[in-house]
Amino acid sequence: MSSRTLQWLSLVGIIWLQSITGTNSNFPAYSSQLKNLLSMSQTQLNDLAFASDAGKLLGWVSGLAAVYLPLWLVLIIGSSLGLLGYGLQYLFLADKISSLSYGHIFVLNVLAGNSICWINTVSYVVAIRNFPSHRQVAVGLTTSYQGLSAKIYTDIVDAVFSSSPTGRAKAYLLLSSILPVIVCAIATPLAREVDVGRPRNMRVGFITMFVITMATGVYAVISSLESISGKLSPSIPAIGTGAFLLAPLVIPLADTITELVKKRKAEEGRKVYPFSIELSEGAERMEKGVVEERAEAGEVREQSEGADRMENRGEEREEAGEVPEVVVLVEEIGVWAMLKRVDFWLYFFVYFFGATLGLVFLNNLGQIAESRGYSVSATSALVSLSASFGFFGRLLPSLMDYYLSRTKYMISKPASILGLMAPTTGAFFLLVNGTNFSLHISTATIGVCGGAITSIAVSLTAELFGTKNFGVNHNVLVANIPIGSFLFGNLAAMLYRRQGSAEKCMGVECYRNTFIIWGSLCALGTFLASILYARTRKLYSQTVYI
């Protein structure tokens, strides 16, 4: 099997891994049952939701493990942590265990949240190393499937398990514990590092992958609409989602068939045109003489190198549609050296006031919609809107990077983040307006910009600080997510309680001050992004196309 086929198979494996890493999004499905069993307050329940994000604070451990351990072992450890964290909660909810306290559940949620980091680390490392010339494309394609995770779990629960609230809660916990283990076992032989060699023509494969991914996203949105899903058998959406997840296998399969056909044609060509010994020896002597004569003049070397350069820069970039690798001339930086860099802290707070703040908004979207008088169905539609735009937001940088790379124009990652922070700031301030239209526009904007920043950040970490220690470096960066979730979430809750009574608030005023503060913080993040862009312009001006 060729290295290119193995590349495509690794991409398929990463897609499957990313599609099941959204287990923390299942928390609302079983939180009410846990609240009743443990007689928790709403504040304690919010702290449990934070516990899942808090697992990311230890995500750097998975990055360190990826440096010293085989990637298959890292996957096994990650899925095992999820099995332990969610599995024990399932047994507790199913009355198989009766001695779990609130503290135990909190720790189990931390373990479950940390398990996601291990799987994500392997996914990012394999995508970056197996597609060095298509880094952003591979990362964006695969991470977009994280947005489908909640849809996948919901489809399986609807198709297989009981429709009662308690039965569905148990089902979500059971799936969250065993599905990652199953998928990791399947994907382990695929999601591994490959010796890719020289850049090759992968244009058709990437275009096909883009089409499949966008079709998958459109299907997920349409099949989630209540007006459509209500008319279908519960098993149909699950079957359709499964078919779309298997669809990327078409690319390595087609690549393998093409190689076999070429190999067979070459073998048949040798059989159809046999040469006599005399003619063959004469041809060899003539060829040898010409080569030796040219070698003396240095023509063979010059023509070969010139042809390679022309082929790489001309044919691969313009005709084959290859995405050139952006080589930033910085050394491989370890985590301690990175923490001493000004660029890292600029990058950290840009992400903190951008993607993390957007994530906190989306986590509070249900409460925000309720405060404005939205019905349950209208709130669900708004949440689906945010998920859909988040999916396409993660995919957008890959599309832009792939097609712009075929021209003379390339947008640096810091410039892209700066361009996304500005509309995010405007969206937060637009939320002060009390109309439903402004809420929908802002939700869509924050969803697409937050998703895009999340996708770009994976490649930016590798470009600024190298790929050798990427696993540790990027997990240190995303440690700002639980910090922001705690700080920004509690700020919103505090201001919400001030405006309401008895833990209930209705009206635009409930979140008005929160949106003003969030918008101001995002504006600060936009300013920091402009500084980071200015500081890295020199690095990105030294772009080398390979």
ZAROTOR-656578 format. One record per residue (C-alpha): x, y, z negated; residue number from 1; residue in one letter. Coordinates in steps of 0.5 Angstrom, whole numbers. Layout:
BEGIN
    px    py    pz   n res
     X     Y     Z NUM   a
...
This chain:
BEGIN
    px    py    pz   n res
     0     0     0   1   m
     3     7     2   2   s
     5    12    -3   3   s
    -1    17     0   4   r
    -6    11    -1   5   t
    -4    11    -8   6   l
    -4    19    -9   7   q
   -12    18    -7   8   w
   -13    13   -11   9   l
   -10    17   -17  10   s
   -14    22   -15  11   l
   -21    18   -15  12   v
   -18    15   -22  13   g
   -18    22   -25  14   i
   -25    24   -22  15   i
   -28    18   -26  16   w
   -24    20   -33  17   l
   -26    27   -32  18   q
   -33    25   -31  19   s
   -34    22   -38  20   i
   -30    27   -42  21   t
   -36    31   -44  22   g
   -38    27   -50  23   t
   -38    33   -54  24   n
   -44    36   -50  25   s
   -48    30   -53  26   n
   -48    33   -60  27   f
   -55    37   -59  28   p
   -58    30   -57  29   a
   -57    27   -64  30   y
   -55    33   -69  31   s
   -62    33   -71  32   s
   -62    26   -73  33   q
   -56    27   -77  34   l
   -58    33   -80  35   k
   -64    29   -83  36   n
   -60    23   -85  37   l
   -55    28   -89  38   l
   -60    33   -91  39   s
   -56    38   -88  40   m
   -57    46   -88  41   s
   -56    49   -81  42   q
   -49    52   -83  43   t
   -47    45   -84  44   q
   -49    43   -78  45   l
   -46    49   -74  46   n
   -39    47   -78  47   d
   -40    39   -75  48   l
   -41    42   -68  49   a
   -34    46   -69  50   f
   -31    40   -72  51   a
   -31    37   -65  52   s
   -28    43   -62  53   d
   -23    43   -68  54   a
   -20    36   -65  55   g
   -17    40   -60  56   k
   -12    44   -65  57   l
    -9    37   -65  58   l
    -9    36   -58  59   g
    -1    38   -57  60   w
     0    31   -60  61   v
    -3    28   -54  62   s
     2    32   -50  63   g
     8    30   -54  64   l
     5    22   -53  65   a
     5    23   -46  66   a
    12    25   -46  67   v
    15    19   -49  68   y
     9    14   -48  69   l
     7    10   -42  70   p
     1    14   -39  71   l
    -4     8   -40  72   w
    -2     7   -47  73   l
    -4    15   -48  74   v
   -11    13   -45  75   l
   -12     7   -49  76   i
   -10    11   -55  77   i
   -15    17   -53  78   g
   -21    12   -52  79   s
   -20     8   -58  80   s
   -20    15   -62  81   l
   -27    16   -59  82   g
   -29     9   -60  83   l
   -28    10   -68  84   l
   -30    17   -68  85   g
   -37    16   -64  86   y
   -38     9   -66  87   g
   -38     9   -74  88   l
   -43    15   -73  89   q
   -47    10   -68  90   y
   -47     5   -74  91   l
   -49    10   -79  92   f
   -55    12   -75  93   l
   -57     5   -74  94   a
   -57     4   -81  95   d
   -51    -1   -80  96   k
   -47     3   -85  97   i
   -50     7   -91  98   s
   -44    10   -94  99   s
   -42    16   -90 100   l
   -42    22   -93 101   s
   -42    29   -90 102   y
   -34    30   -90 103   g
   -34    23   -87 104   h
   -38    25   -81 105   i
   -34    32   -80 106   f
   -27    28   -80 107   v
   -30    23   -75 108   l
   -32    29   -70 109   n
   -25    32   -71 110   v
   -23    25   -68 111   l
   -28    24   -63 112   a
   -26    31   -61 113   g
   -19    30   -61 114   n
   -20    24   -56 115   s
   -22    28   -50 116   i
   -15    31   -51 117   c
   -11    25   -49 118   w
   -16    23   -43 119   i
   -15    30   -41 120   n
    -8    30   -42 121   t
    -7    24   -37 122   v
   -11    27   -32 123   s
    -8    34   -32 124   y
    -1    30   -32 125   v
    -2    26   -26 126   v
    -6    31   -22 127   a
     0    36   -22 128   i
     6    31   -21 129   r
     2    27   -16 130   n
     0    33   -12 131   f
     6    38   -13 132   p
     4    41    -6 133   s
    -3    41    -8 134   h
    -3    42   -15 135   r
    -9    47   -16 136   q
   -13    43   -11 137   v
   -12    37   -14 138   a
   -14    40   -21 139   v
   -20    44   -19 140   g
   -23    38   -15 141   l
   -22    33   -21 142   t
   -24    38   -27 143   t
   -30    40   -24 144   s
   -33    33   -25 145   y
   -33    35   -33 146   q
   -39    39   -31 147   g
   -43    33   -29 148   l
   -41    29   -36 149   s
   -47    31   -39 150   a
   -51    30   -33 151   k
   -48    23   -33 152   i
   -50    21   -40 153   y
   -57    24   -39 154   t
   -58    19   -33 155   d
   -56    13   -36 156   i
   -60    14   -43 157   v
   -66    16   -39 158   d
   -65    10   -35 159   a
   -63     4   -40 160   v
   -65     6   -47 161   f
   -71     8   -51 162   s
   -75    15   -50 163   s
   -76    16   -57 164   s
   -72    21   -61 165   p
   -68    17   -65 166   t
   -67    12   -60 167   g
   -64    17   -55 168   r
   -60    19   -61 169   a
   -57    12   -62 170   k
   -56    11   -54 171   a
   -52    18   -54 172   y
   -47    16   -59 173   l
   -47     9   -57 174   l
   -45    11   -50 175   l
   -40    16   -52 176   s
   -36    11   -56 177   s
   -36     5   -51 178   i
   -37     9   -44 179   l
   -30    12   -44 180   p
   -27     6   -46 181   v
   -30     2   -40 182   i
   -28     8   -35 183   v
   -21     8   -38 184   c
   -20     1   -37 185   a
   -22     1   -30 186   i
   -18     8   -28 187   a
   -12     6   -32 188   t
    -9     2   -26 189   p
   -11     8   -21 190   l
    -9    14   -25 191   a
    -1    13   -26 192   r
     5    17   -23 193   e
     7    16   -16 194   v
    13    17   -12 195   d
    10    22    -7 196   v
    16    23    -3 197   g
    15    29     3 198   r
     9    33     4 199   p
     4    29     9 200   r
    -2    31    13 201   n
    -7    31     8 202   m
   -12    36    11 203   r
   -18    31    13 204   v
   -18    27     6 205   g
   -18    34     2 206   f
   -24    37     7 207   i
   -27    30     6 208   t
   -26    31    -2 209   m
   -29    38    -2 210   f
   -35    36     2 211   v
   -36    30    -3 212   i
   -35    34    -9 213   t
   -40    40    -7 214   m
   -45    35    -5 215   a
   -45    31   -12 216   t
   -46    38   -15 217   g
   -52    40   -11 218   v
   -55    33   -12 219   y
   -54    34   -20 220   a
   -57    41   -20 221   v
   -63    38   -15 222   i
   -64    32   -19 223   s
   -64    36   -26 224   s
   -70    40   -24 225   l
   -76    38   -28 226   e
   -81    39   -22 227   s
   -77    33   -18 228   i
   -74    29   -23 229   s
   -81    28   -26 230   g
   -84    25   -20 231   k
   -78    20   -20 232   l
   -77    13   -23 233   s
   -71    14   -29 234   p
   -67     9   -25 235   s
   -66    13   -19 236   i
   -62    19   -21 237   p
   -57    14   -25 238   a
   -56    10   -19 239   i
   -55    17   -14 240   g
   -50    19   -19 241   t
   -46    13   -19 242   g
   -46    13   -12 243   a
   -43    20   -11 244   f
   -38    18   -16 245   l
   -36    12   -12 246   l
   -36    16    -6 247   a
   -29    19    -6 248   p
   -26    11    -5 249   l
   -28    12     2 250   v
   -22    17     3 251   i
   -16    11     0 252   p
   -20     6     4 253   l
   -20    10    11 254   a
   -13    11    10 255   d
   -11     4     8 256   t
   -15     2    15 257   i
   -12     7    19 258   t
    -5     4    16 259   e
    -7    -3    18 260   l
    -9    -1    25 261   v
    -3     3    26 262   k
     1    -3    24 263   k
    -2    -8    28 264   r
    -2    -4    34 265   k
     6    -3    33 266   a
     7   -11    33 267   e
     2   -12    39 268   e
     7    -7    43 269   g
    13   -11    41 270   r
    10   -17    44 271   k
     7   -14    50 272   v
    13   -11    52 273   y
    19   -16    51 274   p
    26   -14    54 275   f
    31   -19    56 276   s
    38   -19    52 277   i
    42   -16    58 278   e
    37   -10    58 279   l
    36    -9    51 280   s
    44    -9    50 281   e
    45    -4    55 282   g
    40     0    53 283   a
    43     0    46 284   e
    50     2    49 285   r
    47     7    52 286   m
    43    10    46 287   e
    49     9    42 288   k
    54    13    47 289   g
    49    19    47 290   v
    48    19    40 291   v
    56    19    39 292   e
    57    24    44 293   e
    52    29    40 294   r
    54    27    33 295   a
    61    30    35 296   e
    58    36    38 297   a
    54    37    31 298   g
    47    37    36 299   e
    44    31    32 300   v
    44    34    25 301   r
    42    41    28 302   e
    36    39    32 303   q
    34    34    26 304   s
    34    39    21 305   e
    31    45    26 306   g
    26    40    28 307   a
    24    38    20 308   d
    24    46    19 309   r
    19    47    24 310   m
    15    41    23 311   e
    14    43    16 312   n
    13    50    16 313   r
     9    50    23 314   g
     6    43    24 315   e
     4    42    16 316   e
     2    49    15 317   r
    -2    51    21 318   e
    -4    45    24 319   e
    -4    39    19 320   a
    -7    44    14 321   g
    -2    43     8 322   e
    -2    47     2 323   v
     5    49     1 324   p
     8    48    -6 325   e
     9    55   -10 326   v
    16    54   -13 327   v
    17    59   -19 328   v
    24    60   -21 329   l
    24    59   -28 330   v
    27    53   -32 331   e
    23    48   -36 332   e
    21    51   -42 333   i
    20    47   -49 334   g
    14    49   -53 335   v
    18    52   -58 336   w
    22    56   -53 337   a
    15    58   -50 338   m
    12    60   -57 339   l
    18    66   -57 340   k
    16    68   -50 341   r
    11    75   -49 342   v
     8    72   -43 343   d
     5    66   -47 344   f
     2    70   -52 345   w
    -1    75   -47 346   l
    -3    69   -43 347   y
    -6    66   -50 348   f
   -10    72   -51 349   f
   -13    73   -44 350   v
   -15    66   -44 351   y
   -18    67   -51 352   f
   -22    73   -49 353   f
   -24    70   -43 354   g
   -25    63   -42 355   a
   -26    61   -49 356   t
   -31    67   -50 357   l
   -35    65   -45 358   g
   -35    58   -47 359   l
   -38    61   -54 360   v
   -43    65   -50 361   f
   -46    58   -47 362   l
   -46    55   -53 363   n
   -50    60   -56 364   n
   -55    60   -50 365   l
   -60    56   -52 366   g
   -61    61   -59 367   q
   -60    67   -54 368   i
   -66    65   -50 369   a
   -70    63   -55 370   e
   -69    70   -58 371   s
   -72    73   -52 372   r
   -78    69   -52 373   g
   -76    63   -47 374   y
   -80    57   -47 375   s
   -77    50   -48 376   v
   -77    49   -40 377   s
   -75    56   -39 378   a
   -69    55   -43 379   t
   -67    48   -40 380   s
   -67    51   -33 381   a
   -62    57   -36 382   l
   -58    52   -39 383   v
   -58    48   -32 384   s
   -56    54   -29 385   l
   -50    56   -33 386   s
   -48    48   -32 387   a
   -49    49   -24 388   s
   -45    55   -24 389   f
   -39    52   -28 390   g
   -39    46   -24 391   f
   -38    51   -18 392   f
   -33    56   -21 393   g
   -28    50   -23 394   r
   -28    48   -16 395   l
   -28    55   -13 396   l
   -20    56   -14 397   p
   -19    50   -10 398   s
   -23    52    -4 399   l
   -19    59    -4 400   m
   -12    56    -6 401   d
   -13    51     0 402   y
   -15    55     5 403   y
   -11    62     4 404   l
    -5    57     4 405   s
    -6    56    11 406   r
    -5    64    12 407   t
     0    68    10 408   k
    -3    71     4 409   y
    -3    67    -3 410   m
    -6    70    -9 411   i
    -2    69   -15 412   s
    -5    65   -21 413   k
    -5    71   -26 414   p
    -8    76   -20 415   a
   -14    71   -20 416   s
   -15    71   -27 417   i
   -15    78   -27 418   l
   -20    79   -22 419   g
   -24    74   -26 420   l
   -24    77   -32 421   m
   -27    84   -30 422   a
   -34    81   -28 423   p
   -34    77   -34 424   t
   -33    84   -38 425   t
   -39    87   -34 426   g
   -43    81   -35 427   a
   -43    81   -43 428   f
   -45    89   -42 429   f
   -50    87   -38 430   l
   -53    83   -43 431   l
   -55    89   -47 432   v
   -60    90   -42 433   n
   -67    86   -44 434   g
   -69    84   -37 435   t
   -69    76   -36 436   n
   -66    78   -29 437   f
   -60    81   -33 438   s
   -60    75   -37 439   l
   -60    70   -31 440   h
   -54    74   -27 441   i
   -50    75   -33 442   s
   -50    67   -35 443   t
   -49    65   -27 444   a
   -43    70   -27 445   t
   -40    68   -34 446   i
   -41    61   -32 447   g
   -37    61   -25 448   v
   -32    66   -28 449   c
   -31    62   -34 450   g
   -30    55   -30 451   g
   -25    58   -25 452   a
   -21    61   -31 453   i
   -21    54   -34 454   t
   -19    51   -27 455   s
   -13    56   -26 456   i
   -10    56   -33 457   a
    -8    48   -32 458   v
    -4    50   -26 459   s
    -1    57   -29 460   l
     1    53   -35 461   t
     5    49   -30 462   a
     8    55   -26 463   e
    10    59   -32 464   l
    13    54   -37 465   f
    14    48   -32 466   g
    12    41   -31 467   t
    16    37   -36 468   k
    13    39   -42 469   n
     6    41   -39 470   f
     2    36   -44 471   g
     5    39   -50 472   v
     5    46   -47 473   n
    -2    46   -45 474   h
    -5    43   -51 475   n
    -2    49   -55 476   v
    -5    54   -50 477   l
   -12    51   -51 478   v
   -12    51   -58 479   a
   -15    57   -58 480   n
   -22    54   -56 481   i
   -23    52   -63 482   p
   -21    58   -66 483   i
   -25    62   -62 484   g
   -31    58   -63 485   s
   -30    59   -70 486   f
   -29    66   -70 487   l
   -34    68   -65 488   f
   -39    63   -66 489   g
   -39    66   -74 490   n
   -39    73   -72 491   l
   -45    72   -67 492   a
   -49    68   -73 493   a
   -48    73   -78 494   m
   -50    79   -74 495   l
   -56    75   -72 496   y
   -58    74   -79 497   r
   -57    81   -80 498   r
   -63    83   -75 499   q
   -68    77   -77 500   g
   -71    74   -83 501   s
   -71    67   -86 502   a
   -66    65   -80 503   e
   -70    67   -75 504   k
   -70    73   -70 505   c
   -74    75   -64 506   m
   -72    80   -59 507   g
   -66    83   -55 508   v
   -64    87   -62 509   e
   -62    80   -64 510   c
   -55    79   -60 511   y
   -54    87   -58 512   r
   -49    88   -62 513   n
   -46    81   -61 514   t
   -46    83   -53 515   f
   -42    90   -54 516   i
   -37    87   -59 517   i
   -36    81   -54 518   w
   -36    85   -48 519   g
   -30    90   -51 520   s
   -26    84   -53 521   l
   -27    81   -46 522   c
   -25    88   -43 523   a
   -18    88   -48 524   l
   -17    81   -45 525   g
   -18    84   -38 526   t
   -12    89   -40 527   f
    -8    84   -42 528   l
    -9    80   -36 529   a
    -6    86   -32 530   s
     0    86   -36 531   i
     1    79   -35 532   l
     0    80   -28 533   y
     5    86   -27 534   a
    10    82   -31 535   r
    10    76   -27 536   t
     9    79   -20 537   r
    17    78   -19 538   k
    17    71   -20 539   l
    11    70   -15 540   y
    14    74   -10 541   s
    20    69   -10 542   q
    15    64    -7 543   t
    18    58    -3 544   v
    14    54     2 545   y
    15    46     2 546   i
